[in-house]
Amino acid sequence: MGQQEKIEKINTSQAENHQAVPRRLFGKIAFGAAGLCYLAMIGYPIYRYLATPVEKAKKEAAVKEILLKDAHKLPPGSGMIFKFGSRPAWLIHHADGSWTALDAVCTHLGCTVKYEAQNKRIFCECHGGVYDPVTGKNIAGPPPKPLRQYAVKVTDEGVVISRA
Amino acid sequence: MKPVVEKIYNWLDERIGLNELVEFAKKKTVPEHKHTFWYYWGGISLLFFIIQAFTGALLLIYYRPGTEAYESVRQITYEIQFGWLIRSIHSWAANLMILAVFIHMFSVFFMKAYRRPRELGWLSGIALLGIAMIFGFSGYLLPMDELAYFATKVGLEIPAAPADAVGGLIASALGAVGIKAEWLKTIGTELSSLIRGGVEVNEYTVQRFFTLHVIILPAIFLGILGFHLWLVQKHGNALPPSEEAKPPSERKSVPFFPNFFMRDLAMWLIALNVLILLAAMFPWDLGQPADSLKPAPAGIHPEWYFMSSFQVLKALGTWFPGVTGEILGIVIFTAGLILWILIPFYDNTNQSGLRARRATWFGLFTLAVLVLTTIWGYLALK
């Protein structure tokens, strides 16, 4: 082919090359973006699907006050376990007539603690933690913090427990 | 390759022989001709199976078999966030998978990709189709709503009587030569009862179907699927007779990586989009809970992929009442199935002779019968 045609051919291929690089890059970015969109579109419903019971539990746990029906009949010197939202808790009617409500989750590693009326203490079987049943203070063993107290109000219908 | 990637690659290659795989992948080609489109359908079937495994696992997180089946599906459908969507995708993909498998099977048939040396591919494929249909049948019961209950009830009772009839026939034949086999007379009913875990569909049935659907069938399916896919890699895509007739120099092919792979991916994307659109726009419903004391609802019928058998058995039972119709039905089905399965041994060599033409006509005939009886089945529902 002639000199002119050769030059035109080189110029065209150079022009194509200049176009090819941005086109390639655009293709890669578009592909990646579309892929991310699909991942999000698939991932979001799956996350919400798996998280539904968690959302439900959190809503239930957001309770501020509960009424324990007939709990006012609890004899002195005894206790009962109940659920405050999602957490177990102890309602204790002391021998002197006072009432205490404490969160039953041991502050050490999360085991549910036990009220021992005869020993006048709260005891954790897992690692031997001991708490005061009136104040919830950590007396002995590994627990680093006291048990959380709830506010207690005794009525004719039962006992109202609320966040202190 | 970046130095880190290269190090990892070499580490793996020394231990699992990555080089062999990469060399194979580089050399893998796909024939390019006017029928290349049909090569996608095995992969699309596989895509739907993967989606089923995935959404099935998600459903398994909240589904409870046995007595709480309906309630758990009700919660998934109406209370769990996007539960309706996961369930809808699972139900739609089940149907689309079976459709894709049928398209795959028929395209394999007409392209004569069952011929030597691919006979085992054909046989394993038929097994996979059968298992897929049992997947569908067992999964259908799991919500335990009215539709599921009656579809299963009828589905297990319809073949029982014909099976009893055939068993009775064999028992008579054996009796004539002095062998007592009275139990054969009720073989169909007994098998159905064994499958059901009772004389009617109950919570044991759900539990059994659940076990089948979630562990037994997947284990068997995956084993055969692995074999099936390995065979495809070993033998490559089959050439249809029109390509076989051309001299090798005239045949075209494309590399699998990246060319055909990207095309495959595009087809998968289209299939996925179709599925998502259908699942979101036509969500799967939940009927009333199954009640054994209620009569079957009007127009009760199985899913479309069982409609053909359903209609044929129904029709034969009406035209030839009694034992005759039942035996005729089983004989026709079994004969047809055997002929279909054994086609690679009839039309085996790469020639376009009489057998090749007959096989093609048989395929067209079967396809027409399946499509027409399915449509007839729906028309006869009223």
Interface residues (C-beta under 8 A of the other chain):
Chain A: P45 I46 R48 Y49 L50 A51 T52 E55
Chain B: L58 I61 E79 I80 Q81 F82 G83 L85 I86
